[in-house]
């Protein structure tokens, strides 16, 4: 007998990303605004993540956003469960174009697979 599993919700995605202003100097703050689908932004106690996943199977995934400066190998500038938040431009940022990269993470800080990222350009002024 062949059993078919019902498909859950669609994969999580970042649907929009914007910053204001788009130019800033080192240590100044900008505001980033994100749109997400099929993902609930919420900080969760990491010890309860697996139980929550089992209890809410088939529903939107749950977690938060990490925002990186120029590459995903650096420490995140921000970890948040908000769709609009402030980011400080690193004090050692060189003048010119830089990437701010948003990536979705599960409640236990694991990177979603496949990775869900979006990026926007920030121009650092001298």
C-alpha positions in Angstrom: 0.0 0.0 0.0 1.3 3.4 -1.0 1.0 6.2 1.6 1.3 9.8 0.7 2.1 12.5 3.2 0.3 15.8 2.9 2.6 18.7 2.0 3.1 21.3 4.7 3.3 25.0 4.1 5.6 26.4 1.6 9.3 27.0 2.3 10.2 30.1 4.4 11.4 33.1 2.4 12.4 36.7 2.8 10.1 38.6 0.5 11.5 42.1 1.0 14.5 43.9 2.5 15.1 47.6 2.7 17.2 50.0 4.7 16.8 53.7 5.6 18.9 55.6 5.0 21.0 53.9 2.3 24.1 56.0 3.2 25.6 56.2 6.6 28.9 56.8 8.4 30.6 54.3 10.7 28.8 54.0 14.1 25.7 55.6 12.8 22.4 53.7 12.9 20.1 52.7 10.1 16.8 51.0 10.1 16.3 47.6 8.3 12.8 46.4 7.4 12.1 42.8 6.3 9.1 40.9 5.0 9.0 37.2 5.5 6.6 34.4 4.5 6.0 30.9 5.9 8.2 31.8 8.9 7.2 33.1 12.3 9.7 35.5 13.8 10.0 34.7 17.5 12.8 34.1 20.0 12.2 30.6 21.4 13.8 28.9 24.4 16.3 26.7 22.5 15.6 23.8 24.9 12.0 23.6 23.7 12.7 23.9 19.9 12.4 20.2 19.1 9.2 19.8 21.1 7.8 22.9 19.4 8.7 21.5 16.0 6.9 18.2 16.7 3.8 20.0 18.1 3.5 22.4 15.2 4.5 20.1 12.3 3.2 21.4 9.0 2.9 24.9 10.3 5.3 27.8 9.5 8.8 27.4 10.8 9.8 29.6 13.8 12.9 31.5 14.6 14.7 34.8 14.1 16.9 36.8 11.7 20.7 37.3 11.9 22.1 40.3 9.9 25.7 40.2 8.7 28.1 42.9 7.3 29.6 41.9 3.9 29.8 38.1 4.5 28.2 35.3 6.4 31.5 34.2 8.0 31.5 37.2 10.4 29.6 37.6 13.6 26.1 39.0 13.1 25.5 42.7 13.7 22.0 41.9 14.9 19.9 38.9 16.0 16.2 39.8 16.2 12.7 38.6 15.9 11.4 41.9 14.6 10.6 43.0 11.0 11.9 46.5 11.6 15.0 47.2 13.7 18.0 49.4 14.1 21.5 48.3 13.0 24.8 50.1 13.9 27.3 50.5 11.1 30.6 48.9 12.2 33.1 51.5 13.4 35.8 50.1 11.2 33.7 50.1 8.0 35.6 51.5 5.1 34.0 54.0 2.8 32.1 52.6 -0.2 29.5 50.0 -1.0 28.9 47.1 1.5 26.3 44.3 1.8 24.0 43.8 4.7 22.9 40.1 4.5 19.8 38.9 6.4 19.6 35.1 7.1 16.8 33.2 8.8 17.8 30.9 11.7 15.8 28.4 13.7 15.1 29.1 17.4 18.2 27.1 18.3 20.3 29.4 16.1 20.8 26.7 13.4 20.8 27.9 9.8 17.7 26.9 7.9 18.4 24.4 5.1 18.3 25.4 2.4 19.6 28.8 3.5 17.2 31.7 3.3 19.0 35.0 2.7 18.4 38.4 1.2 20.8 41.3 0.9 20.8 45.0 0.4 23.6 47.5 -0.4 24.6 50.1 2.2 27.0 52.9 1.2 29.4 53.9 4.0 30.3 57.5 3.7 33.7 58.9 4.9 
